[in-house]
């Protein structure tokens, strides 16, 4: 069973920055894709924010391009999401997802951006 543990969320003012971390219980090199998703307050769907493949190819939602950067450290079994120029609409619970044959999710970390 794979465990993903997110951290780094918090309260920040608009224009500020946060770095989220997702630590996996096994080597992340074995996952074909890892990504960050978010669920807005009151929403029932998770929006994909960014993803990174095992070959380090990245992809971003249009709403975060130029502001967020996803990266991975295989030695630390950790994926990061650097978020800059944060906006109130970035508020939500951020989840880490890892995919091989199956999909694995973390428990989420709250990000709140105040105006």
N, C-alpha and C positions, 0 to 999 in steps of 0.2 A: 504494500500500500504506500503510495506516494503522499507525502505531506508538503504543502506549500504554506509558508508563513509570511504574510505581508507585514511591513512596518514602515514608519516614516510619515504617516498621515498626521493631520492636525489642522489647526486654525491659522489662517494666514490672510493678510490684507490683499486686496486686488493689486496686481503688479508684482507680488512677491513670488517666491520660489519654494519648492519642496522637492525632496528626492525620496521616492518610494523604493523599497527593497522587497524582493521576493526570494526567500531562501528555500531551497528544495532539499528534501531528505535523501536525495540520491543525485548522481551526476546529471546535470542538465544537458550534457552533450548528447544524451540518449533521446532527448525530446526533439521531434522534428520542428516544432514551433512552440514558442512561448509568447504570451501576450498579456496585455493589460486591458481590462474592461472596466467600465464604470456604470453605475446605476444611479440615476438622478433621484432626488427626493420625491417621493410619491410615485415614482415610476416602477414598472414591473418588468422592464426589459433592460438587459445589459448591452451597452454600446461598446463596440471594440474601439479602443483608443490607439493602440499601437501593438505591433507584433514584430518578432524577430525570429528568423529561422536558424537552424543549426549551422547554416553557412553564413550567418550574420547579415542576411538580407533583411531590411527593415521596411515597414509599411505603416502609414499613419492615417488617422481620420483627418479629413479636411479641416475640421474645427481646431485641430491642435498642431497642424504642420507649422514648422518654424518656431514653435514654442516648447514642444516636448521632445525628448530624446530617449529612446529605449536602447539599452545596452546589456551585455551579458558578460559575466566573469565566470568562465567554466571552472577555474581553479577553486572558486568560492561557492560554486553551485548556486549562484545568485544572479537574478535579473533585476535591473534597475529601471526606473522611470524618472528622469530628471524633468521637472515641470517648472517652466519659467513664465513670466508675464501672465500670471494666473488671473482668471476672470471669475466673477461670481457664478457664471454658468458652468464652470468646471467643478462646482460643488457636487459631491456624491460619494458613494462608497466605491472604492477602487478594488478590483479583484484581479488576482494573478491566475492565469490559466496555462497549463502545460499539456501538450498533446503528443502522444505516440499512438499506439493502437487505441487507447482510451483518452478521455479528457479528464484532467484533474483541476480542481479549483481550490484556491485558498479561502480563508474565512472573511477576507476583506478588511480594508482600513479606510476610515472616514477622512475625507478631505473637505474642509469648509473654507470657502473664500468669501470674505466679507467685503462689501463695497465701501 
